[in-house]
Amino acid sequence: MSKKQGNSTRCVHAGDTHDAATGGVMPAIHQSSTFAYPAMREQPEHIYTRISNPTRDAFERALNELEGGTRTFAFSSGQAASNAVLELLEPGDHVIGPANVYGGSFNLLRVAGEGRFEVSYVHQDQGPDAVQAAWRTNTRLVWMETPSNPLMRITDLKAVSGLCAERGALSCVDSTLATPLATQPLSLGCDITMHSITKYIAGHSDVLGGTLSVSDPDLAGRLKSVRDRTGGVLAPLDSYLALRGLKTMDLRVRRQFGNAARIARDLRQHEKVAQVCYAGLEDHPQHELAKRQMDGFGAVVSLHLHGDEAAPERLLNALELFTIAESLGGVESLAGYPPLMSHSTMTREAREAAGITGNLVRLSCGIEDADDLIADLHQALHHA
Ligand SMILES: Cc1ncc(COP(=O)(O)O)c(C=O)c1O
């Protein structure tokens, strides 16, 4: 078949993951940590699960096909994947990170910046000029996150990765909130795409994991040796669950994006809501860029509420369908208060600089019926 296949077809068939030994439609969960040598000098295909494992390989092949990379590596968490990228750097190198970013990534860069590297934080959604202005002779990595968590700001991946290529620094993007279906950063020129697969890829709030995908075989080799050395690999059972999740990703994510768009439009009219942060809204500052760079606008919607700083707590405690919890991307809708939850490890100054204010609520829209989610938000906003 020569015609480019649709995303649901690609999700189901990516990586050719049938079990070759048994014909199993799904691969086996190979829990074995080690594999037998037929004789002392005869290495088996898999030697030791930290280095490779058939179930993890199947998941990596599938995601790699969706990302359009040469290699994808799966790690035990999104943070372990991000940390492997920092392991590529030399002490004293300069990193340009995003001012708008998941709190854990900010914290990872901040601690790395205390002694190991120099780190600058830039409002990357303001365009490549803002990144260029922070450039130093020792800049070796530009870390991006788009859409950003929780404010859904968009960074121009083609422009920033072009700048990195011109100036000889690695470009890496945390594309978790975009999902592999809405954005393919490697095709836009990024060196590394990172996902917390804990979110949309596994999709059921029952797996912790992360991935890095790359185009350049040399870079793949360097990341492989970091992972073999440091060992934060995705376990076989989690690899299986992630692969199972990936097969339904298009169905789930399209529904979630649709729910988010409806919620964002509806709440824009609400008297208790001061601002809705969602790149699918025409008045979002990077709406045109999002339309160009993404296929869909994501399933996170953040709200700045009117009223005092206790309004978010009153809203969260009144919600019935949305569960108050960390994380995002699963089939169930979640709600969180970034200053005390996902972004609590950011300093207050960094949160303020990013625009993560005390009146902010983050919604992760699940696959429930949009009318029910909207009704729940309306009854809870009544209490806010
Ligand atoms: C955008 C983003 N990147 C990275 C992470 C970290 O991933 P993990 O929790 O799988 O380590 C998160 C977690 O919330 C996230 O939202």
The ligand as an SDF file (V2000), in Angstrom:
LIG
                    3D

 16 16  0  0  0  0  0  0  0  0999 V2000
    5.4860   18.0570   30.1700 C   0  0  0  0  0  0  0  0  0  0  0  0
    6.0680   17.0370   31.0970 C   0  0  0  0  0  0  0  0  0  0  0  0
    7.3200   16.6000   30.8950 N   0  0  0  0  0  0  0  0  0  0  0  0
    7.9000   15.6890   31.7040 C   0  0  0  0  0  0  0  0  0  0  0  0
    7.2190   15.1610   32.7890 C   0  0  0  0  0  0  0  0  0  0  0  0
    7.9090   14.1780   33.6750 C   0  0  0  0  0  0  0  0  0  0  0  0
    7.5000   12.8870   33.3540 O   0  0  0  0  0  0  0  0  0  0  0  0
    7.4680   11.6830   34.4030 P   0  0  0  0  0  0  0  0  0  0  0  0
    6.5140   12.0510   35.4790 O   0  0  0  0  0  0  0  0  0  0  0  0
    7.0440   10.5250   33.5540 O   0  0  0  0  0  0  0  0  0  0  0  0
    8.8630   11.5260   34.9410 O   0  0  0  0  0  0  0  0  0  0  0  0
    5.9150   15.5920   33.0430 C   0  0  0  0  0  0  0  0  0  0  0  0
    5.1810   15.0580   34.2080 C   0  0  0  0  0  0  0  0  0  0  0  0
    4.1610   15.5870   34.6070 O   0  0  0  0  0  0  0  0  0  0  0  0
    5.3220   16.5480   32.1780 C   0  0  0  0  0  0  0  0  0  0  0  0
    4.0750   17.0070   32.3700 O   0  0  0  0  0  0  0  0  0  0  0  0
  1  2  1  0
  2  3  1  0
  2 15  2  0
  3  4  2  0
  4  5  1  0
  5  6  1  0
  5 12  2  0
  6  7  1  0
  7  8  1  0
  8  9  2  0
  8 10  1  0
  8 11  1  0
 12 13  1  0
 12 15  1  0
 13 14  2  0
 15 16  1  0
M  END
$$$$
